[in-house]
Amino acid sequence: MAGLLGVAVLGAGRMGADHVRRLDRVVSGARVAAVADPSSESAQRAAAGIEGASVHTDPLAALAAPGVDAVLVASPGAAHEEAVMGAFARGLPVLCEKPLASEAAGALRMVEAEVRSGRRLLQVGFMRRYDVEYRRMKAVLDGGGLGRPLMLHCTHRNVSSPPDFTTGMLVSSSVSHEIDASRWLLADEVHAVRVLRPAPSSGAPEGLGDPQLVLLEMGRGALVDVEIFVNCGFGYQVRCEAVGERGSVRIGAEPAVVVESAGEARTAIAQDYLVRFSDAYDREVQDWVDATRAGRVTGPTAWDGYAAAVVAEAGVRAQASGEREPVEYAPRPALYGG
């Protein structure tokens, strides 16, 4: 593709506005061609000062705006299917933030639509695959020096949860990242989910079962435990340790900067995901732009988004039942290596 890739950004909330900034100021080879959000004020604020960027309240109108070559979907999950299907209808490549859909059935419909198109158009925004530390862990595991992976120990903590956050969203929204990371790091599928629920923290909003321990059983026998704690109060922390037959590798536990003075050592703790994973988001979007301009899609697939949604739904069932819930997938299409 000659010239800059014109991108329509759908959703101008915190995530969408950050992607608009990234496309405009950080990423090379692209420009913001349109911004859409149900709130015209949010869309106008995100697009302010960007020459040639049109503003819309209707996402489908943004797809039809002049100069749009590709789409970045950063709207709430319930709006993803309409946006992605609209992009497919126009043959536009899409980078869609997770979750791919609010329900696995919606994600499967997107998989089926992409299969009917006969080519990959969709990348799902599992940005941890682009994080330097996660990539180093993946390289160590793939290198085989630790032997067969036996366990992953994961920690996922947020300072606080938004007002509309539900107990189910601990798995469907937050743990969806660990679900995808586990599938990617271990090159395996999740076969069953359990959820253990301690007494809620006093810092959790009324009715929110926070924290929880999510256990994933992988197909080849590895176990993954995820501590999800979305109202820890002190910072945003993502950690992971992989334990193999002959050793282990861990990420996220060591602070980048430690200040020692006045008889104490201090380190800053990131307060949200946009700080902790800023480099990963930059790398993800740059890779997507580069691949799209070359006529390719190389990142996490629609099938990855579907698989994460299926596992998440099993996890929500496990929250309610207190039992081990099996995961059942639709047949994997050949487009995704099935």
C-alpha positions as CSV (number, residue, x, y, z in Angstrom):
1,M,0.0,0.0,0.0
2,A,1.4,3.3,-1.0
3,G,1.0,6.3,1.3
4,L,-0.2,6.4,4.8
5,L,-2.8,3.8,6.1
6,G,-6.0,5.7,6.9
7,V,-7.4,4.3,10.1
8,A,-10.9,4.7,11.5
9,V,-10.9,4.4,15.3
10,L,-14.2,3.3,16.7
11,G,-14.6,4.2,20.4
12,A,-13.1,7.4,22.0
13,G,-13.1,6.4,25.6
14,R,-9.8,6.0,27.5
15,M,-8.6,3.1,25.3
16,G,-9.8,4.5,22.0
17,A,-8.4,8.0,22.8
18,D,-5.0,6.5,23.6
19,H,-5.0,4.6,20.3
20,V,-5.9,7.9,18.4
21,R,-2.9,9.5,20.1
22,R,-0.7,6.5,19.3
23,L,-1.7,6.5,15.6
24,D,-1.2,10.3,15.4
25,R,2.0,10.7,17.3
26,V,3.8,7.4,17.8
27,V,3.1,4.9,15.0
28,S,4.7,5.4,11.6
29,G,2.9,4.7,8.3
30,A,-0.6,5.5,9.5
31,R,-2.9,8.4,10.0
32,V,-6.2,8.9,11.8
33,A,-8.9,9.2,9.1
34,A,-12.0,9.1,11.3
35,V,-13.0,8.8,14.9
36,A,-16.4,7.5,16.0
37,D,-18.1,7.5,19.4
38,P,-21.7,7.7,20.6
39,S,-20.6,10.8,22.5
40,S,-19.9,13.4,19.9
41,E,-17.9,15.4,22.5
42,S,-15.6,12.4,23.2
43,A,-15.1,11.9,19.5
44,Q,-14.3,15.5,18.9
45,R,-12.0,15.7,21.8
46,A,-10.0,12.6,20.7
47,A,-9.7,14.0,17.1
48,A,-8.9,17.5,18.1
49,G,-6.0,18.9,16.2
50,I,-5.7,16.0,13.8
51,E,-5.9,17.3,10.2
52,G,-8.3,15.5,8.0
53,A,-9.9,13.3,10.7
54,S,-13.7,13.2,10.4
55,V,-15.8,12.8,13.5
56,H,-18.9,10.5,13.8
57,T,-21.4,9.2,16.3
58,D,-22.3,6.2,14.0
59,P,-19.5,3.7,13.7
60,L,-20.7,2.4,10.4
61,A,-20.6,6.0,9.0
62,A,-17.0,6.2,10.1
63,L,-16.2,3.0,8.1
64,A,-17.6,4.8,5.0
65,A,-15.7,8.0,5.5
66,P,-13.2,9.1,2.8
67,G,-9.7,7.8,3.2
68,V,-10.5,4.9,5.5
69,D,-8.3,1.9,4.7
70,A,-8.5,0.0,8.0
71,V,-10.3,-0.1,11.3
72,L,-9.3,-0.1,15.0
73,V,-12.2,-1.1,17.3
74,A,-11.8,0.2,20.8
75,S,-15.5,0.5,21.7
76,P,-17.2,-1.6,24.6
77,G,-17.3,-5.3,23.9
78,A,-21.0,-5.4,23.2
79,A,-20.5,-3.1,20.2
80,H,-17.6,-5.1,18.6
81,E,-19.6,-7.6,16.5
82,E,-21.5,-4.9,14.6
83,A,-18.3,-2.9,14.0
84,V,-16.3,-6.0,12.8
85,M,-19.0,-7.2,10.6
86,G,-19.3,-3.8,9.1
87,A,-15.6,-3.7,8.4
88,F,-15.8,-7.2,6.8
89,A,-18.6,-6.1,4.5
90,R,-16.2,-3.4,3.2
91,G,-13.2,-5.7,3.1
92,L,-11.4,-3.6,5.6
93,P,-8.7,-5.0,7.9
94,V,-9.5,-4.7,11.6
95,L,-7.6,-4.6,14.9
96,C,-10.2,-5.3,17.5
97,E,-9.6,-4.8,21.2
98,K,-10.4,-7.7,23.5
99,P,-12.8,-9.2,24.2
100,L,-13.7,-10.0,20.6
101,A,-17.3,-10.2,21.6
102,S,-19.3,-10.2,24.9
103,E,-20.4,-13.8,24.1
104,A,-18.7,-16.7,22.5
105,A,-21.5,-17.1,20.1
106,G,-20.8,-13.6,18.7
107,A,-17.1,-14.3,18.4
108,L,-17.9,-17.5,16.5
109,R,-20.1,-15.6,14.1
110,M,-17.1,-13.3,13.4
111,V,-14.9,-16.4,12.8
112,E,-17.4,-17.8,10.4
113,A,-17.8,-14.5,8.5
114,E,-14.0,-14.3,8.1
115,V,-13.8,-17.9,6.9
116,R,-16.5,-17.1,4.3
117,S,-14.4,-14.2,3.1
118,G,-11.6,-16.6,2.4
119,R,-8.8,-14.5,4.0
120,R,-7.7,-13.1,7.3
121,L,-8.9,-9.6,8.0
122,L,-9.0,-9.5,11.8
123,Q,-6.4,-9.2,14.5
124,V,-7.5,-9.3,18.2
125,G,-5.8,-6.9,20.6
126,F,-4.1,-9.3,23.0
127,M,-1.2,-6.9,23.6
128,R,0.7,-9.1,26.1
129,R,2.0,-11.1,23.1
130,Y,3.9,-7.9,22.2
131,D,5.3,-7.2,25.6
132,V,9.1,-7.5,25.8
133,E,9.0,-9.6,29.1
134,Y,6.3,-12.0,27.8
135,R,8.2,-12.5,24.6
136,R,11.3,-13.4,26.5
137,M,9.4,-15.9,28.6
138,K,7.9,-17.4,25.4
139,A,11.4,-17.7,23.9
140,V,12.7,-19.5,27.0
141,L,9.8,-21.9,27.0
142,D,10.1,-22.6,23.3
143,G,13.8,-23.1,23.7
144,G,13.2,-26.3,25.7
145,G,15.8,-25.7,28.3
146,L,13.3,-25.8,31.2
147,G,11.8,-29.1,29.9
148,R,8.1,-29.6,29.7
149,P,6.1,-26.7,31.3
150,L,4.2,-27.9,34.3
151,M,2.6,-24.8,35.8
152,L,2.0,-21.1,35.3
153,H,1.5,-18.9,38.3
154,C,-0.2,-15.6,37.3
155,T,-1.0,-12.4,39.2
156,H,-3.3,-9.8,37.9
157,R,-4.1,-6.8,40.2
158,N,-5.8,-3.5,39.5
159,V,-6.1,-0.5,41.8
160,S,-9.8,-0.4,41.6
161,S,-12.7,-1.5,39.3
162,P,-15.0,0.8,37.4
163,P,-18.6,1.4,38.7
164,D,-20.3,-1.1,36.3
165,F,-17.8,-3.9,36.9
166,T,-19.5,-7.3,37.7
167,T,-18.2,-10.5,39.3
168,G,-18.4,-12.2,35.9
169,M,-16.2,-9.6,34.4
170,L,-13.3,-10.7,36.6
171,V,-13.0,-13.6,34.2
172,S,-14.6,-12.4,31.0
173,S,-12.8,-9.1,30.9
174,S,-9.7,-9.2,33.2
175,V,-8.6,-12.9,33.1
176,S,-9.2,-13.0,29.4
177,H,-5.7,-11.7,29.1
178,E,-4.3,-14.6,31.1
179,I,-6.4,-17.1,29.1
180,D,-4.8,-15.9,25.9
181,A,-1.3,-15.6,27.4
182,S,-1.6,-19.2,28.7
183,R,-2.7,-20.6,25.3
184,W,0.1,-18.7,23.6
185,L,2.9,-19.4,26.1
186,L,2.1,-23.1,26.3
187,A,0.9,-23.6,22.7
188,D,-2.0,-25.5,24.1
189,E,-5.7,-25.2,24.7
190,V,-7.6,-24.8,27.9
191,H,-9.8,-27.9,28.6
192,A,-11.4,-27.1,31.9
193,V,-11.8,-24.2,34.4
194,R,-12.3,-24.0,38.1
195,V,-12.8,-20.8,40.2
196,L,-12.1,-20.5,44.0
197,R,-13.7,-17.6,45.8
198,P,-12.3,-16.4,49.1
199,A,-14.2,-14.0,51.3
200,P,-14.4,-10.7,49.4
201,S,-11.9,-8.0,50.3
202,S,-13.2,-5.1,52.4
203,G,-12.1,-2.9,49.6
204,A,-14.4,-4.5,47.0
205,P,-17.6,-2.8,46.1
206,E,-20.8,-4.3,47.6
207,G,-21.8,-7.5,45.7
208,L,-18.4,-7.9,43.8
209,G,-16.7,-11.2,44.6
210,D,-13.1,-9.9,44.6
211,P,-10.5,-11.4,44.6
212,Q,-10.7,-14.8,43.1
213,L,-8.4,-17.7,42.1
214,V,-9.0,-19.0,38.6
215,L,-7.5,-22.5,37.7
216,L,-7.1,-23.5,34.1
217,E,-6.4,-27.1,33.1
218,M,-4.5,-27.3,29.8
219,G,-4.8,-30.1,27.3
220,R,-1.4,-31.5,27.8
221,G,-1.6,-31.5,31.6
222,A,-0.1,-28.2,32.6
223,L,-2.0,-26.2,35.3
224,V,-2.4,-22.4,35.3
225,D,-3.5,-20.5,38.4
226,V,-4.5,-16.8,38.2
227,E,-5.0,-14.5,41.1
228,I,-7.4,-11.8,39.9
229,F,-7.8,-8.9,42.4
230,V,-9.3,-5.8,40.8
231,N,-9.5,-3.7,43.9
232,C,-6.2,-4.2,45.5
233,G,-5.9,-0.4,46.2
234,F,-2.1,0.0,45.7
235,G,-1.2,-0.4,42.0
236,Y,-1.5,-2.3,38.8
237,Q,0.6,-5.5,38.8
238,V,0.9,-8.3,36.2
239,R,3.3,-11.1,37.0
240,C,3.8,-14.6,35.6
241,E,6.1,-17.5,36.5
242,A,6.4,-20.6,34.4
243,V,7.6,-23.7,36.1
244,G,9.2,-26.5,34.0
245,E,10.7,-29.9,34.7
246,R,14.2,-28.4,35.0
247,G,13.7,-24.8,36.1
248,S,11.5,-21.7,36.0
249,V,11.2,-18.3,34.4
250,R,9.3,-15.3,35.9
251,I,8.4,-11.9,34.7
252,G,6.9,-8.8,36.2
253,A,8.3,-9.3,39.7
254,E,11.4,-7.0,39.5
255,P,10.9,-3.2,39.5
256,A,12.6,-1.3,36.8
257,V,13.8,1.5,39.0
258,V,14.6,1.4,42.7
259,V,15.4,4.6,44.6
260,E,17.5,4.2,47.8
261,S,17.7,7.2,50.2
262,A,17.1,8.2,53.8
263,G,17.4,4.6,55.0
264,E,14.8,3.1,52.7
265,A,14.4,1.7,49.2
266,R,11.4,2.9,47.1
267,T,10.0,1.8,43.8
268,A,7.1,3.1,41.8
269,I,4.1,0.8,41.0
270,A,2.3,1.4,37.8
271,Q,-1.3,2.5,38.4
272,D,-2.9,1.1,35.3
273,Y,-2.5,-1.0,32.1
274,L,-1.8,1.9,29.8
275,V,1.3,2.6,31.8
276,R,2.5,-1.0,32.4
277,F,1.9,-2.0,28.8
278,S,2.5,1.2,26.9
279,D,5.4,-0.2,24.9
280,A,3.4,-3.4,24.1
281,Y,0.5,-1.3,22.7
282,D,2.9,0.8,20.6
283,R,4.6,-2.4,19.2
284,E,1.2,-4.1,18.6
285,V,-0.3,-1.2,16.6
286,Q,3.0,-0.6,14.7
287,D,3.2,-4.3,13.7
288,W,-0.5,-4.2,12.7
289,V,0.0,-1.1,10.5
290,D,3.1,-2.6,8.9
291,A,1.4,-5.9,8.2
292,T,-1.7,-4.2,6.9
293,R,0.2,-2.0,4.5
294,A,1.9,-5.1,3.2
295,G,-1.5,-6.9,2.7
296,R,-1.1,-9.3,5.6
297,V,-2.5,-10.1,9.1
298,T,0.0,-11.5,11.5
299,G,-1.2,-11.1,15.1
300,P,-3.7,-13.0,17.3
301,T,-6.5,-14.3,15.2
302,A,-10.3,-14.3,15.3
303,W,-10.0,-17.9,16.5
304,D,-7.8,-16.8,19.4
305,G,-10.5,-14.3,20.3
306,Y,-13.2,-17.0,20.1
307,A,-11.2,-19.5,22.1
308,A,-10.7,-16.9,24.9
309,A,-14.4,-16.2,24.9
310,V,-15.3,-19.9,25.2
311,V,-12.9,-20.3,28.1
312,A,-14.2,-17.2,29.8
313,E,-17.8,-18.4,29.5
314,A,-16.7,-21.7,31.2
315,G,-15.0,-19.6,33.9
316,V,-18.2,-17.6,34.6
317,R,-20.1,-20.9,34.8
318,A,-17.5,-22.1,37.3
319,Q,-17.9,-19.0,39.4
320,A,-21.6,-19.8,39.8
321,S,-21.4,-23.6,40.1
322,G,-18.3,-23.9,42.2
323,E,-17.5,-26.9,40.1
324,R,-15.0,-27.9,37.4
325,E,-16.4,-26.7,34.1
326,P,-15.2,-28.3,30.8
327,V,-14.5,-26.2,27.8
328,E,-16.0,-27.2,24.4
329,Y,-14.9,-25.6,21.2
330,A,-16.4,-25.5,17.7
331,P,-14.3,-27.2,15.0
332,R,-11.3,-25.1,14.2
333,P,-11.4,-23.9,10.6
334,A,-8.5,-24.5,8.2
335,L,-8.0,-20.7,7.9
336,Y,-6.6,-20.8,11.5
337,G,-4.6,-24.0,11.1
338,G,-7.5,-26.4,11.9
